[in-house]
Amino acid sequence: MMLAGIDIGTTSICCTIGDPATGREIVTLRSANDASIPSDRPWERLQDPERIVAEAMRLLAACTERLKGGGVALSAIGISCQMHGIVYTDRSGMACSPLYTWQDGRAALAADSGGGATYAERLAEASGYSVAPGYGLATHYVNVLRGEVPPDAASICTIGDYLAMRLCGLAAPLTDPSNAAGLGLFALERLDFDRQAVRRAGLDDALLPRVAGERQAVVGRTPEGTPVVCAIGDNQASFLGAVPALGGTLLVNVGTGAQLSAYAERPQANAPLEARPFPGGGYLLVGASLGGGKSYALLERFFRGVCAAFCSGPEAEAGSRSAGEEAEEGRLYERMNRLAGEALEREAADGPPGGRLAVGTQFFGTRLHPDKTGYIAGLTEHNFNPGDLTLGVLRGILDELARFVSLLPKPVREGIAVVAGSGNGLRRNPVLRRLAEQRFGMPLHFAAAAEEAAWGAAIYAGVGAGLFRSAEEALSTMQRSENG
């Protein structure tokens, strides 16, 4: 009997199947999430939920096809999904809107034409809760005020909840607290939405999804009878899929965004650190950056623009491929990594001539301050070059995460014995890995399963379906290091 985990990311979708008895990864398939919907609103970020569901189902079918003939079957299906975004569904359980992703910026707009408070700030005033732009109920709040809620909307859910509904043929969503809290207006102590706060904000609480209880992990079954476990947030799933144990581990994740996470039994957190419900009990204390891999991608875009402007045409070297053409083939990241590595080696050998560049990578703002901007400081004639700039951006990504460590409760902070890494930003960039080990003062632990969120969803599927008594027991069997 095998466990399947599906991860719906912002830029990719993945399905993995693992053996719960040995922790062996049987098959993993992934594809690009090409469901983005173009918009003429620069602050809007939409995806097509039907396209996402179709691709997730295709990957699941392709993975299970590999199992046929081996005398094995699926014990359960787990789902991880990009957090905070929402889909409106109708009474039949079908999507009646696009997916408004976590990157949607409508709640950061001024609520009045003359400027002033943003929609997110107005929601905070009305509800008593701070809800960042991109969080589902902040997005919904704007849609309500602007009259943009679909007329046939019967419920709100995450994209993971929607996939679970479609897999089981359900008409209404069931959401795990890890995803529900990511929508906002959520009472951590009750592990449910604060419906009074929702109503104070002028929102209809009948649209809220039902929140799963402590013993209510299974949403339903597929037509083949396979249990589908409630979708969990990708941050929590990545933690499960990356760490050797819940306690005593600090997780540094750099993907499209970036997070620093640690497990705690109680929701002790100070803003901007968040306490997020953890599947099966406890909480993740999370510091989330809106940049991460996006910041590095922004730098790549800048270099690509320079290449296109100056390194193509007749001035390019005769007979050579232009730098712009190489960039389009994805080789520019390799050059950036090499230049950053060379700059790091120069520092190690001679010290940073003229001092290090200080780069603030808040190019996309922060959760609490959407208007905050990035910066580059300490420029000299010695470090004003592509290598030092690239190295400075990589350091800036980690610096933004490392500031959250001091906000962790003292017992959690002092109990950290392992720093685990996850996300393609860390896995694929050896310079960033080296910098992270320097910044956090110990070697990074990487799980054998490279798709941590999908693997974490598979692990939780085993817990939710009753194959394991707890997440700790599941980790002891299913989690292995990339070094064996």
GUZATI-397289 format. One record per residue (C-alpha): residue in one letter; x, y, z. Coordinates in steps of 0.25 Angstrom, whole numbers, padded with zeros to 4 digits. Example, Ala and Ser with C-alpha at 12.3 -4.5 7.8 and 13.67 -1.06 7.14 Angstrom:
BEGIN
 residu    xx    yy    zz
      a  0049 -0018  0031
      s  0055 -0004  0029
! end
This chain:
BEGIN
 residu    xx    yy    zz
      m  0000  0000  0000
      m  0006  0013 -0004
      l  0003  0028 -0001
      a  0002  0039 -0011
      g  0004  0054 -0009
      i  0000  0065 -0018
      d  0006  0079 -0017
      i  0000  0091 -0024
      g  0010  0102 -0024
      t  0010  0115 -0030
      t  0019  0112 -0042
      s  0019  0096 -0042
      i  0010  0084 -0039
      c  0016  0071 -0034
      c  0011  0057 -0030
      t  0019  0047 -0022
      i  0017  0033 -0017
      g  0024  0027 -0006
      d  0025  0014  0002
      p  0020  0017  0017
      a  0028  0004  0021
      t  0041  0009  0017
      g  0041  0023  0013
      r  0045  0020 -0001
      e  0041  0030 -0012
      i  0034  0021 -0023
      v  0031  0031 -0033
      t  0031  0046 -0035
      l  0025  0054 -0046
      r  0024  0069 -0048
      s  0020  0080 -0058
      a  0019  0095 -0059
      n  0007  0102 -0054
      d  0003  0109 -0066
      a -0011  0113 -0061
      s -0008  0128 -0060
      i -0019  0137 -0066
      p -0014  0150 -0072
      s -0020  0162 -0066
      d -0020  0177 -0070
      r -0020  0180 -0055
      p -0005  0181 -0051
      w -0008  0177 -0036
      e -0017  0165 -0040
      r -0011  0151 -0039
      l -0021  0140 -0045
      q -0020  0125 -0048
      d -0030  0116 -0055
      p -0034  0106 -0044
      e -0040  0096 -0055
      r -0026  0096 -0062
      i -0019  0093 -0049
      v -0029  0082 -0045
      a -0027  0075 -0058
      e -0012  0075 -0058
      a -0012  0070 -0043
      m -0021  0059 -0047
      r -0013  0056 -0059
      l  0000  0055 -0051
      l -0007  0046 -0041
      a -0012  0037 -0051
      a  0002  0036 -0058
      c  0008  0033 -0044
      t -0002  0022 -0041
      e -0001  0016 -0055
      r  0014  0013 -0051
      l  0009  0004 -0039
      k  0000 -0005 -0048
      g  0006 -0019 -0049
      g  0013 -0018 -0036
      g  0002 -0023 -0027
      v  0001 -0009 -0020
      a -0010  0001 -0018
      l -0011  0015 -0012
      s -0015  0015  0003
      a -0018  0030  0003
      i -0016  0043 -0004
      g -0011  0056  0002
      i -0011  0070 -0003
      s -0002  0082 -0001
      c -0005  0095 -0007
      q -0001  0110 -0009
      m -0006  0117  0003
      h -0015  0129  0005
      g -0022  0129 -0009
      i -0037  0126 -0011
      v -0047  0120 -0021
      y -0062  0123 -0020
      t -0070  0110 -0023
      d -0085  0109 -0026
      r -0095  0100 -0019
      s -0091  0088 -0028
      g -0076  0089 -0023
      m -0071  0095 -0036
      a -0062  0107 -0037
      c -0069  0120 -0041
      s -0057  0129 -0041
      p -0043  0129 -0044
      l -0033  0125 -0033
      y -0028  0139 -0026
      t -0014  0135 -0022
      w -0006  0139 -0010
      q  0001  0149 -0019
      d -0012  0157 -0022
      g -0010  0171 -0018
      r -0024  0177 -0018
      a -0025  0178 -0003
      a -0012  0187 -0003
      l -0020  0197 -0012
      a -0025  0210 -0006
      a -0040  0208 -0001
      d -0043  0222 -0006
      s -0040  0229 -0019
      g -0033  0240 -0011
      g -0023  0231 -0005
      g -0022  0228  0010
      a -0024  0215  0017
      t -0023  0202  0008
      y -0034  0192  0008
      a -0026  0183  0017
      e -0025  0194  0027
      r -0040  0196  0027
      l -0042  0181  0029
      a -0033  0182  0041
      e -0040  0194  0047
      a -0054  0187  0045
      s -0050  0173  0049
      g -0039  0175  0060
      y -0030  0165  0052
      s -0018  0169  0044
      v -0020  0162  0030
      a -0009  0164  0020
      p -0012  0167  0005
      g -0012  0154 -0002
      y -0019  0146  0009
      g -0032  0141  0004
      l -0042  0148  0013
      a -0035  0161  0010
      t -0037  0158 -0005
      h -0051  0155 -0002
      y -0054  0167  0006
      v -0049  0176 -0006
      n -0058  0167 -0016
      v -0070  0170 -0007
      l -0068  0185 -0006
      r -0066  0185 -0021
      g -0078  0176 -0025
      e -0068  0166 -0031
      v -0073  0153 -0023
      p -0079  0143 -0033
      p -0094  0144 -0032
      d -0095  0128 -0031
      a -0084  0127 -0020
      a -0088  0118 -0009
      s -0074  0116 -0002
      i -0060  0120 -0002
      c -0048  0110 -0001
      t -0033  0108 -0005
      i -0029  0102 -0017
      g -0025  0090 -0010
      d -0039  0088 -0004
      y -0044  0090 -0017
      l -0036  0078 -0023
      a -0040  0070 -0011
      m -0055  0073 -0015
      r -0053  0069 -0029
      l -0045  0056 -0026
      c -0057  0052 -0017
      g -0069  0058 -0024
      l -0073  0067 -0012
      a -0082  0079 -0013
      a -0076  0087 -0001
      p -0061  0089  0004
      l -0055  0084  0017
      t -0042  0092  0020
      d -0031  0088  0030
      p -0028  0099  0040
      s -0014  0100  0034
      n -0021  0106  0021
      a -0033  0113  0028
      a -0023  0121  0037
      g -0016  0126  0024
      l -0029  0132  0019
      g -0030  0142  0031
      l -0040  0145  0042
      f -0036  0132  0049
      a -0037  0130  0064
      l -0024  0121  0067
      e -0029  0117  0081
      r -0042  0112  0075
      l -0036  0107  0062
      d -0048  0113  0055
      f -0051  0126  0048
      d -0055  0137  0057
      r -0069  0138  0051
      q -0073  0150  0059
      a -0061  0158  0054
      v -0065  0153  0040
      r -0079  0159  0042
      r -0073  0172  0048
      a -0065  0174  0035
      g -0078  0173  0027
      l -0076  0159  0021
      d -0085  0147  0020
      d -0080  0136  0029
      a -0088  0126  0022
      l -0078  0126  0010
      l -0067  0121  0019
      p -0063  0107  0018
      r -0065  0097  0029
      v -0052  0095  0037
      a -0048  0081  0040
      g -0047  0076  0054
      e -0036  0069  0061
      r -0041  0055  0057
      q -0047  0059  0044
      a -0035  0058  0034
      v -0042  0050  0023
      v -0050  0058  0013
      g -0056  0047  0005
      r -0052  0036 -0004
      t -0049  0035 -0019
      p -0058  0027 -0028
      e -0048  0016 -0026
      g -0050  0016 -0011
      t -0036  0023 -0008
      p -0037  0032  0004
      v -0034  0047  0001
      v -0028  0054  0013
      c -0031  0069  0016
      a -0022  0078  0008
      i -0011  0085  0017
      g -0003  0098  0015
      d  0009  0097  0007
      n  0018  0103  0018
      q  0013  0092  0028
      a  0015  0081  0017
      s  0029  0086  0013
      f  0032  0086  0028
      l  0027  0071  0029
      g  0034  0067  0016
      a  0048  0074  0020
      v  0051  0072  0035
      p  0056  0060  0042
      a  0047  0063  0055
      l  0037  0073  0058
      g  0044  0079  0070
      g  0058  0085  0071
      t  0058  0088  0056
      l  0058  0101  0048
      l  0054  0101  0034
      v  0059  0111  0024
      n  0051  0110  0011
      v  0054  0118 -0001
      g  0045  0116 -0013
      t  0036  0126 -0020
      g  0035  0133 -0007
      a  0043  0129  0006
      q  0040  0125  0020
      l  0047  0122  0033
      s  0039  0112  0042
      a  0040  0105  0055
      y  0030  0096  0062
      a  0024  0100  0075
      e  0013  0093  0084
      r  0007  0107  0087
      p  0004  0119  0078
      q  0015  0128  0084
      a  0018  0138  0073
      n  0020  0153  0072
      a  0017  0160  0059
      p  0023  0159  0048
      l  0025  0145  0053
      e  0012  0137  0051
      a  0007  0125  0058
      r  0001  0115  0048
      p -0007  0103  0052
      f  0000  0090  0049
      p -0007  0078  0044
      g -0009  0068  0055
      g -0007  0078  0066
      g  0003  0089  0070
      y  0007  0101  0062
      l  0018  0106  0053
      l  0024  0119  0056
      v  0027  0126  0043
      g  0034  0138  0037
      a  0030  0140  0023
      s  0037  0148  0012
      l  0030  0152  0000
      g  0043  0152 -0008
      g  0052  0140 -0007
      g  0053  0133 -0021
      k  0045  0145 -0026
      s  0056  0154 -0022
      y  0066  0146 -0030
      a  0057  0145 -0042
      l  0056  0160 -0042
      l  0071  0161 -0042
      e  0072  0151 -0054
      r  0061  0159 -0061
      f  0070  0172 -0059
      f  0082  0165 -0065
      r  0074  0159 -0076
      g  0069  0173 -0080
      v  0084  0178 -0080
      c  0088  0167 -0089
      a  0076  0170 -0098
      a  0080  0184 -0098
      f  0095  0184 -0100
      c  0099  0170 -0104
      s  0091  0166 -0117
      g  0092  0171 -0131
      p  0104  0175 -0139
      e  0113  0179 -0127
      a  0112  0164 -0122
      e  0124  0156 -0124
      a  0124  0150 -0139
      g  0119  0136 -0139
      s  0116  0135 -0124
      r  0102  0133 -0118
      s  0097  0146 -0111
      a  0096  0147 -0096
      g  0081  0150 -0098
      e  0079  0136 -0106
      e  0087  0129 -0095
      a  0078  0136 -0084
      e  0065  0131 -0091
      e  0070  0117 -0090
      g  0072  0118 -0075
      r  0087  0119 -0075
      l  0087  0133 -0068
      y  0084  0127 -0055
      e  0097  0118 -0056
      r  0105  0130 -0059
      m  0100  0138 -0048
      n  0102  0127 -0038
      r  0117  0126 -0043
      l  0119  0140 -0042
      a  0114  0140 -0028
      g  0122  0128 -0024
      e  0135  0135 -0030
      a  0131  0148 -0022
      l  0130  0139 -0009
      e  0143  0133 -0012
      r  0150  0146 -0013
      e  0144  0150  0000
      a  0149  0138  0007
      a  0163  0140  0001
      d  0165  0155  0002
      g  0153  0160  0010
      p  0143  0169  0003
      p  0150  0180 -0004
      g  0143  0193 -0001
      g  0133  0186  0008
      r  0121  0177  0005
      l  0109  0182 -0002
      a  0097  0182  0007
      v  0084  0179 -0001
      g  0070  0180  0005
      t  0062  0170 -0003
      q  0048  0175  0001
      f  0046  0178 -0014
      f  0031  0173 -0012
      g  0029  0180  0001
      t  0026  0172  0014
      r  0014  0165  0020
      l  0012  0177  0030
      h  0017  0188  0021
      p  0013  0185  0006
      d  0019  0199  0002
      k  0033  0196  0008
      t  0044  0196 -0003
      g  0057  0189 -0005
      y  0071  0196 -0005
      i  0085  0195 -0009
      a  0095  0201  0000
      g  0111  0202  0002
      l  0114  0203 -0013
      t  0129  0206 -0016
      e  0137  0205 -0028
      h  0142  0191 -0024
      n  0128  0185 -0022
      f  0120  0191 -0033
      n  0120  0179 -0042
      p  0110  0167 -0045
      g  0117  0157 -0036
      d  0116  0165 -0023
      l  0102  0170 -0027
      t  0098  0156 -0028
      l  0104  0152 -0016
      g  0098  0163 -0008
      v  0084  0159 -0013
      l  0086  0145 -0008
      r  0091  0150  0005
      g  0079  0160  0006
      i  0069  0148  0004
      l  0075  0141  0016
      d  0077  0153  0024
      e  0062  0156  0023
      l  0059  0142  0028
      a  0070  0142  0039
      r  0063  0154  0046
      f  0052  0145  0049
      v  0060  0136  0058
      s  0061  0146  0069
      l  0046  0147  0070
      l  0045  0132  0073
      p  0041  0129  0088
      k  0054  0126  0096
      p  0051  0111  0098
      v  0049  0109  0083
      r  0061  0117  0079
      e  0071  0111  0089
      g  0065  0097  0086
      i  0069  0098  0071
      a  0079  0086  0068
      v  0077  0085  0053
      v  0075  0095  0042
      a  0068  0088  0030
      g  0067  0094  0016
      s  0056  0093  0006
      g  0052  0099 -0007
      n  0058  0099 -0021
      g  0065  0113 -0018
      l  0074  0106 -0008
      r  0075  0092 -0014
      r  0079  0098 -0028
      n  0088  0109 -0023
      p  0101  0104 -0016
      v  0105  0118 -0013
      l  0092  0121 -0006
      r  0094  0108  0002
      r  0108  0112  0006
      l  0103  0126  0010
      a  0091  0119  0018
      e  0101  0110  0026
      q  0110  0122  0029
      r  0098  0131  0033
      f  0091  0120  0042
      g  0104  0114  0048
      m  0102  0099  0044
      p  0101  0090  0032
      l  0088  0089  0025
      h  0080  0076  0026
      f  0073  0073  0013
      a  0062  0062  0012
      a  0064  0051  0001
      a  0051  0055 -0005
      a  0054  0067 -0013
      e  0039  0071 -0014
      e  0037  0074  0000
      a  0023  0079  0000
      a  0018  0067 -0008
      w  0026  0058  0001
      g  0020  0065  0013
      a  0006  0063  0008
      a  0009  0048  0006
      i  0014  0047  0020
      y  0001  0054  0025
      a -0008  0045  0017
      g -0002  0034  0025
      v -0005  0041  0038
      g -0019  0045  0034
      a -0023  0031  0028
      g -0018  0025  0041
      l -0006  0018  0036
      f  0002  0025  0047
      r -0002  0030  0061
      s  0005  0043  0059
      a  0014  0052  0050
      e  0026  0049  0059
      e  0024  0034  0056
      a  0022  0036  0042
      l  0035  0044  0041
      s  0043  0033  0048
      t  0039  0024  0037
      m  0037  0032  0024
      q  0048  0043  0026
      r  0062  0041  0020
      s  0073  0050  0018
      e  0079  0052  0004
      n  0092  0047  0010
      g  0085  0034  0014
! end
